[in-house]
Amino acid sequence: PASGTAPSVAPQHFDAEKSCLLLNFELAVRRDDRASLNTTLSRCVEQSFGVDSFLIMAELSKRQGNRFAEKATLGEAMNQLRRAEPSDYATMGLVQRKMIHS
């Protein structure tokens, strides 16, 4: 990134299916539709969404006031971190703090 600009945490390229999943996620969060939310999160895992994506989704959920969605996406971020090699303990600590305060 240019000097003075924050680096992007979002992946640089989303294919059409991933974009559609993000829209479905946002709709499920806004409607507080837990069944759709769970289905969409499962599909996000299948599409190999990374930790950063789940953290962004958790922040969106928090801003919408949807604690269920926030906790679900933070939980998935933690699952991704647990599977990562090598382990990223700093990010795991950050996610754990977010889970405690959500």
Number of C-alpha atoms within 10 A of each C-alpha: 7 6 6 6 7 8 9 9 11 13 10 6 8 12 7 9 12 16 12 13 17 18 13 17 24 19 14 21 24 15 13 18 14 14 9 16 22 16 14 20 22 12 15 20 15 9 12 11 18 16 21 15 18 24 22 17 23 27 18 19 24 17 11 16 14 19 16 18 28 26 19 20 26 24 18 22 26 22 14 18 19 14 10 11 7 8 11 12 11 9 14 17 12 11 19 16 11 16 17 8 8 14
